[in-house]
Amino acid sequence: MFYELSLDCLVPQEDFYRKVNQHLELHFLYKATAPYYGREGQQSIDPVVFFKILLVGYLHNINSDRALLRYCADSLSIRLFLGYDLDEELPWHSTISRTRQLFGEEVFLSLFQKVLSLCVQKGMVQGKRQCVDSAYIKSNASMDSLLEKEVVEDVKAYMNELEENSEFKVTTERKKLVEQHHNWKKEAYQGMPGHRKTVQIDEDGEEIRPKFLSNHTHYSPTDPDAKISTKPGKPRQLNYAGQLSVDDAEHVITGACASTAGSKDSAIFSEIMDQTIANLKQNDIAIQEVIADAGYSSGESLQYCEEKGIDAWIAHCLF
């Protein structure tokens, strides 16, 4: 009727997450996240547990908090990694989402820099040569959520506000002329490519989306920072531009940042390089060379490398 069951005995000694626990010390997070926790009310999620859960999601490429918690709850080794026994319930997926929004960027960056310093101590980072590239990161927003920017209406409202606060009042005749001009601009704007005047349906009953939706004419109310963008052979969607710099010795990531997808790689080159230089400088490492594809080819990128004393190996664009 009675038996003894230990989670520690069920997980093999050579398990991957056992090794991670041995080498990754995360207790510094308690101090880094202290400003975000109060002393009253219900107990919040342990910051070490939170970041361990995110690490599991990254390692297994799980981008849904619901799916991530289901995966963690179903794995003995991950339960041991998180410090939860067989009969303990893991945090709710909504808690993970709220906590991610609560912590500032500096907390995530400090964790990244700590892990990078551990890699440096293990001799996995040389720092001599960094490889930089970018990729679109799909936002959590649908193209169907796009709304038309009311540019003309905003201009009219602004003009009326100026009129109310002006010492010189506009006459009735002047107002008629302004309204006629406004109506003419609105009609011209509605005739522009990408303006959704009517909804067209194909033979399958699906809505036909206009081909030329533009960031200048439309935006997503659910994620205003996301931009319409595409890669050759890929569908148009709302994206961010994610950049990574990788040390060529053991392929350790030395820098990571996100930018708007509407910018060219060459225009945001300095963002990833500034962070990479700062991250490696904390470990007394100076970058000597950088490698990038033709998307980073520009006079500004080359000038940046020259000012920083970095040899640039960037492919030239052919026009």
C-alpha positions in Angstrom: 0.0 0.0 0.0 2.9 2.4 0.6 5.8 3.1 -1.7 8.6 5.7 -1.9 8.8 7.8 -5.0 11.4 10.5 -5.6 11.6 12.8 -8.6 15.3 13.0 -8.2 15.6 9.2 -8.6 13.4 9.2 -11.7 15.6 11.6 -13.7 18.9 10.2 -15.1 22.1 11.7 -13.7 23.3 12.6 -17.2 20.1 14.5 -18.0 20.6 17.8 -19.9 18.8 20.0 -17.4 20.7 18.5 -14.5 23.9 19.8 -16.3 22.3 23.2 -16.9 21.4 23.5 -13.2 25.0 22.7 -12.2 26.5 25.4 -14.4 23.9 28.1 -14.5 23.6 30.1 -11.3 20.6 32.4 -11.4 20.2 33.6 -7.8 21.5 37.0 -8.8 18.0 37.5 -10.3 16.5 38.0 -6.9 18.4 41.3 -6.5 17.9 42.3 -10.1 14.1 41.9 -9.9 13.6 43.1 -6.3 12.1 46.5 -7.4 9.3 44.6 -9.2 8.1 42.7 -6.2 6.0 44.0 -3.2 6.0 42.8 0.4 2.2 42.4 0.7 -0.5 40.5 -1.2 -0.3 37.0 -2.8 3.1 35.5 -3.5 4.3 36.1 -7.0 6.2 33.7 -9.3 9.8 33.1 -8.3 12.0 35.0 -10.8 14.4 32.1 -11.1 11.5 29.8 -12.0 10.2 32.4 -14.5 13.5 32.7 -16.4 14.0 28.9 -16.3 10.6 28.4 -18.0 11.6 31.0 -20.6 14.8 29.1 -21.2 12.9 25.9 -21.8 10.7 27.6 -24.3 13.7 28.9 -26.2 15.6 25.6 -26.2 12.5 23.8 -27.5 11.3 26.6 -29.8 7.9 26.9 -28.1 6.4 30.4 -28.7 3.1 29.8 -26.9 2.8 30.3 -23.1 0.0 27.7 -22.9 1.9 25.1 -24.9 5.1 25.9 -22.9 3.4 25.3 -19.5 1.9 22.1 -20.8 5.3 20.9 -21.9 6.9 21.7 -18.6 4.2 20.0 -16.6 4.5 16.8 -18.6 8.3 16.4 -18.3 10.0 14.9 -15.2 13.4 16.4 -15.9 12.0 19.9 -16.4 10.0 19.6 -13.2 13.2 18.8 -11.4 14.9 21.7 -13.2 12.2 24.1 -12.0 12.1 22.7 -8.5 8.5 21.5 -8.7 7.5 18.0 -7.4 5.1 15.6 -9.0 2.1 16.8 -7.0 2.8 20.5 -7.4 1.0 22.7 -9.9 3.1 24.9 -12.2 2.3 28.6 -12.6 -0.5 29.6 -14.9 0.3 30.6 -18.5 -1.2 34.1 -17.8 1.3 34.6 -15.0 4.1 34.0 -17.4 2.7 36.6 -19.9 2.1 39.2 -17.2 5.5 38.8 -15.7 7.2 39.1 -19.1 5.5 42.4 -19.5 6.4 43.5 -16.0 10.1 43.1 -16.2 12.0 45.9 -18.0 14.5 45.3 -20.8 17.4 45.9 -18.4 16.5 42.8 -16.4 16.5 40.6 -19.5 19.7 42.2 -20.7 21.4 41.6 -17.4 20.6 37.9 -17.5 21.9 37.7 -21.1 25.2 39.4 -20.0 25.5 37.1 -17.1 25.2 34.0 -19.3 27.6 35.5 -21.8 30.2 36.1 -19.0 29.9 32.4 -18.0 30.6 31.4 -21.6 33.6 33.7 -21.6 34.9 32.1 -18.4 34.6 28.6 -20.1 36.7 29.8 -23.0 33.9 29.7 -25.5 34.2 33.3 -26.7 37.2 34.7 -28.5 35.7 38.1 -29.5 38.0 38.5 -32.5 35.4 38.1 -35.2 31.6 38.7 -34.9 29.0 37.6 -37.5 25.9 39.8 -37.7 22.6 39.0 -39.4 18.9 39.9 -39.1 15.6 38.1 -39.6 12.0 39.1 -39.4 10.2 38.2 -36.2 6.4 37.7 -36.7 4.4 39.9 -34.4 1.4 38.7 -32.5 -1.0 40.6 -34.8 -2.9 39.6 -37.9 -3.0 41.5 -41.2 -6.8 41.4 -40.9 -6.5 43.7 -37.9 -5.1 46.6 -40.0 -7.0 49.8 -39.9 -6.6 52.8 -42.2 -4.8 55.8 -40.8 -7.1 58.8 -40.6 -4.4 61.2 -41.8 -6.8 63.6 -43.5 -9.2 63.7 -40.6 -6.4 64.4 -38.2 -5.2 67.3 -40.3 -8.7 68.8 -40.3 -9.0 68.5 -36.5 -5.7 70.1 -36.0 -6.7 73.0 -38.3 -9.9 73.5 -36.3 -7.9 73.5 -33.0 -5.6 76.2 -34.4 -8.6 78.2 -35.5 -10.1 78.2 -32.0 -6.9 79.4 -30.4 -6.1 82.0 -33.0 -6.6 85.7 -32.7 -7.5 85.9 -36.3 -10.8 84.1 -37.0 -11.4 82.4 -40.4 -14.4 83.8 -42.3 -17.4 81.6 -43.4 -16.2 81.8 -47.0 -12.7 80.8 -46.0 -14.1 77.8 -44.1 -16.1 76.7 -47.2 -12.9 76.8 -49.3 -11.0 74.8 -46.7 -13.8 72.2 -46.5 -13.8 71.8 -50.3 -10.1 71.4 -50.3 -10.4 68.8 -47.5 -13.1 66.8 -49.5 -10.9 66.9 -52.6 -7.9 65.5 -50.7 -10.1 62.8 -49.1 -11.4 61.6 -52.5 -7.9 61.6 -53.9 -6.6 59.7 -50.8 -9.4 57.1 -51.2 -8.3 56.4 -54.7 -4.7 55.6 -53.6 -3.5 51.9 -53.9 -4.0 50.1 -50.7 -7.2 52.0 -49.6 -9.8 49.4 -48.7 -13.0 51.0 -50.1 -15.0 47.7 -50.4 -14.5 44.1 -49.3 -14.1 41.7 -52.2 -14.7 38.0 -51.8 -13.2 35.2 -53.9 -14.9 32.0 -55.1 -14.1 30.3 -51.8 -15.8 33.0 -49.7 -12.5 34.4 -48.5 -11.7 38.1 -48.3 -9.4 39.3 -51.0 -6.8 41.5 -49.3 -5.4 44.4 -51.4 -2.0 43.9 -52.7 -0.5 47.2 -51.7 -1.1 47.7 -48.0 1.4 50.3 -46.8 2.8 51.3 -43.5 2.1 54.9 -44.6 -1.7 54.2 -44.9 -2.4 51.4 -42.4 -1.5 50.3 -38.9 -2.4 47.5 -36.5 -4.3 48.7 -33.3 -3.3 45.5 -31.5 0.5 46.1 -32.1 1.2 49.6 -33.4 4.9 49.1 -33.4 4.8 46.1 -35.9 5.4 47.0 -39.5 4.2 45.4 -42.8 7.2 43.7 -44.4 8.2 40.7 -46.5 11.1 38.7 -47.7 11.4 37.3 -51.3 9.1 34.4 -51.6 7.4 35.0 -48.3 3.9 36.5 -47.6 3.4 40.0 -46.4 2.9 40.1 -42.6 3.4 42.3 -39.6 7.0 41.9 -38.3 9.8 43.1 -36.2 13.4 43.0 -37.3 15.5 40.9 -34.9 19.3 41.1 -35.1 22.0 38.8 -33.7 25.7 38.9 -33.4 27.5 35.6 -33.0 31.1 34.9 -32.0 32.7 32.6 -34.7 34.6 30.5 -32.2 31.8 28.4 -30.6 28.8 30.2 -32.1 27.9 31.9 -28.9 25.4 34.8 -29.2 27.1 38.0 -28.1 24.3 40.5 -28.9 20.6 40.6 -29.6 18.2 43.4 -30.3 14.9 44.1 -32.0 14.0 47.0 -34.3 11.2 48.1 -36.5 10.9 45.9 -39.6 10.5 48.9 -41.9 14.2 49.8 -41.6 17.0 48.5 -43.8 19.7 46.4 -42.1 22.3 49.0 -42.9 20.2 51.6 -41.0 20.1 49.6 -37.8 23.6 48.1 -38.0 24.9 50.5 -35.2 22.2 49.2 -32.8 23.4 45.6 -32.7 27.1 46.6 -32.8 26.8 49.1 -29.9 25.2 46.4 -27.7 27.8 43.7 -28.8 30.7 46.0 -28.1 29.3 46.9 -24.7 28.6 43.3 -23.8 32.1 42.1 -24.7 33.7 45.2 -23.1 32.4 44.0 -19.7 34.5 40.9 -20.2 37.6 42.9 -21.3 37.2 41.7 -24.9 37.5 44.1 -27.9 36.0 43.3 -31.3 38.5 43.2 -34.2 36.4 42.1 -37.2 32.8 41.9 -38.2 31.1 39.9 -41.0 27.8 40.8 -42.5 25.8 40.2 -45.7 24.9 42.6 -48.5 21.9 44.0 -46.5 24.4 45.8 -44.3 26.3 47.3 -47.1 26.3 51.1 -46.9 28.5 54.1 -46.4 27.2 54.6 -42.9 28.0 51.0 -41.8 31.5 51.2 -43.2 32.1 54.6 -41.5 30.8 53.2 -38.2 33.4 50.3 -38.4 36.2 52.7 -39.3 35.4 55.0 -36.4 35.3 52.0 -34.0 38.6 50.6 -35.4 36.8 47.4 -36.7 37.7 45.6 -39.9 34.5 45.1 -41.8 33.9 42.2 -44.2 30.5 43.2 -45.7 29.3 42.0 -49.1 28.7 44.7 -51.6 25.3 45.3 -53.2 25.1 44.9 -56.9 22.7 47.4 -58.7 
